[in-house]
Amino acid sequence: MGDCIFCSIVAGKIPGKKIYEDDELLAFQDVNPQAPVHFLVIPKTHIPTIMEAEAGLLGKLLFKARELAVLEGCGERGCRFVINCKEDGGQTVDHLHVHVLGGRSLAWPPG
């Protein structure tokens, strides 16, 4: 998608602080972190929301998010995995992404 910021990061048109990349997925630091650990894991293919994603891709996305959370120091104390979906779900970029937040205690419900 031409105007998708995440597609532009995948294409290298916009810089992102990458922490992981393979043929299907990209992970990078959030530009507005809400916790000491806050990164995103996205599919390189433009998929607007979780509603359009296939099971195999979702499995890879979540497995990689978990693996990277451990590498970023969240294995022992834990972290939060968030997938917002559409307007009512708080999704602000129409490209499927998993937020991984950790490094501090996170309240529920989020404030």
Legacy VTK file of the C-alpha trace (Angstrom):
# vtk DataFile Version 3.0
C-alpha trace
ASCII
DATASET POLYDATA
POINTS 111 float
0.000 0.000 0.000
1.479 3.316 -1.083
0.512 5.368 1.961
1.077 2.716 4.670
3.852 3.794 7.033
4.701 0.198 7.918
4.959 -0.772 4.236
7.310 2.186 3.812
9.457 0.883 6.691
9.503 -2.587 5.096
10.554 -1.023 1.766
13.308 1.013 3.448
11.731 4.340 2.480
11.312 5.298 6.147
13.972 4.336 8.691
13.077 2.081 11.566
15.234 0.716 14.373
15.015 -2.921 13.306
15.541 -5.698 15.822
14.628 -8.619 13.546
13.934 -9.323 9.890
13.314 -12.392 7.753
11.461 -13.063 4.488
8.002 -12.698 6.097
8.350 -10.596 9.253
9.939 -7.405 10.496
10.336 -6.243 14.095
11.346 -2.734 15.101
11.319 -0.402 18.092
8.172 1.692 18.603
8.824 5.394 17.886
6.685 6.382 20.882
7.498 3.729 23.505
5.018 3.215 26.320
7.338 0.962 28.350
11.101 0.348 28.595
10.619 -2.513 26.123
8.212 -1.605 23.316
8.590 -2.993 19.841
6.326 -4.040 16.987
6.293 -7.225 14.940
4.630 -6.951 11.525
4.156 -9.106 8.449
6.050 -7.703 5.473
2.958 -8.291 3.339
0.310 -5.620 3.790
-2.544 -7.131 5.789
-4.854 -4.437 7.200
-6.079 -6.168 10.373
-6.056 -9.460 12.248
-9.470 -10.110 10.668
-7.788 -10.700 7.278
-4.848 -12.776 8.548
-4.377 -16.498 8.034
-3.712 -18.860 10.941
-0.207 -19.811 9.803
0.929 -16.208 9.612
-0.597 -15.385 12.998
1.259 -18.309 14.526
4.566 -17.102 13.074
3.864 -13.527 14.151
3.100 -14.455 17.757
5.874 -17.019 18.018
8.424 -14.456 16.811
6.995 -11.803 19.166
7.453 -14.224 22.065
10.982 -15.150 20.985
12.012 -11.506 20.666
10.397 -10.622 24.012
12.685 -13.159 25.667
15.723 -11.749 23.837
14.734 -8.229 24.941
14.753 -9.316 28.594
11.076 -10.064 29.252
11.345 -13.829 29.645
11.485 -13.941 33.421
9.056 -11.195 34.519
6.765 -11.211 31.480
5.321 -8.663 29.095
2.155 -7.726 27.246
1.301 -8.681 23.660
-1.294 -6.390 22.052
-3.039 -6.568 18.678
-5.426 -3.653 18.172
-8.094 -4.129 15.509
-9.880 -1.401 13.583
-11.142 1.917 14.959
-13.016 0.668 18.031
-10.049 -1.547 18.939
-7.642 1.390 18.877
-5.773 0.485 15.689
-4.079 3.612 14.315
-2.033 2.064 11.483
-3.986 -0.137 9.078
-1.315 -2.829 8.871
-1.456 -5.850 11.178
1.053 -5.498 14.010
1.774 -6.914 17.438
2.927 -4.531 20.156
5.241 -6.107 22.723
5.537 -4.073 25.933
7.602 -4.942 28.981
10.344 -3.930 31.330
7.942 -2.635 33.966
4.707 -3.631 35.662
1.740 -2.919 33.382
-1.651 -2.054 34.885
-4.989 -3.445 33.718
-7.098 -2.056 32.324
-4.657 0.164 30.451
-5.042 3.814 31.347
LINES 1 112
111 0 1 2 3 4 5 6 7 8 9 10 11 12 13 14 15 16 17 18 19 20 21 22 23 24 25 26 27 28 29 30 31 32 33 34 35 36 37 38 39 40 41 42 43 44 45 46 47 48 49 50 51 52 53 54 55 56 57 58 59 60 61 62 63 64 65 66 67 68 69 70 71 72 73 74 75 76 77 78 79 80 81 82 83 84 85 86 87 88 89 90 91 92 93 94 95 96 97 98 99 100 101 102 103 104 105 106 107 108 109 110
